[in-house]
Amino acid sequence: MELTADLQSRLKRCRSLVVLTGAGVSAESGIPTFRGAGGLWKQYRPQDLATPEAFSRSPEVVWEWYDMRRSLIAAARPNPAHQALVDLEALFPSFLLITQNIDGLHRRAGTQALLEIHGNIWKARCTVCAHVFDELRNPLPFPELPRCSLCGQLARPHVVWFGESYDAQIIERAEDSLSHCELLLVCGTSGMVSMPVFLTRMARDRGALVLECNLETSEISSLADFSFSGPAGETLPQLVQFFRE
């Protein structure tokens, strides 16, 4: 990791860090993205299943797909990138991790200050009273469709589906942190969806230093002050070492 003297000096002065992570971080734990080639499940594409319309037509099929995904994620473990972000949280007086990932690996690794803007695959939300509950770890798969722990009505996965809006309160918290942070670290996200680009641009426009960690050039690259090329599991531990020195 080669940093100019000026960049090193600027980094060392930072006391507030926000991290934005995407699927690339989880991919290093062996979790597939279900996008692109090879992304079919049975005869379905994710875009055909992760919608309110699909759930309304066939909640059994949608829950079966999420059962399959939960089974894969249950076997995965946090990787060195997840651990490096836990270490960074301990090094900065002000820290927040904003993730697009729904797998829960950041929390399993030990991250405390966490916003899951796309939800969490281990939680369900009632389709009637909107109660959120997290009783989804056992059994796998479900013997029957999950129902609300309060009112008994049908529950759905607590994730943001295609065509749905983000939780306004969560995005407001993310925007507030980004408007005040000194350093934004973007890891494992291509920026192909609009939210990561929007959040990165907000932080940069408010004066934050922007670092990117990705395998290849992304939609974030043109907004970054510096880009680290390589797996997050290799580059982030190096960044931790830099801040410890």
ABEGO torsion letter per residue (X at the ends): XBBBAAAAAAAAABABBBBBBBAAAAAAAGBBAGBEBGABBEABBAAAABBAAAAAABAAAAAAAAAAAAAAAAABBBBAAAAAAAAAAAABABBBBBBABAAGAAAAAGBABBBBAAEBAABBBBAAAGBBBBAAAOBOBBABBBBBAAAGBBBBBBBBBBGBBBBAAAAAAAAAAAAABABBBBBGBAGABAAAAAAAAAAAAAGBBBBBBBABBBAAAAABABBBBEBAAAAAAAAAAAAAX
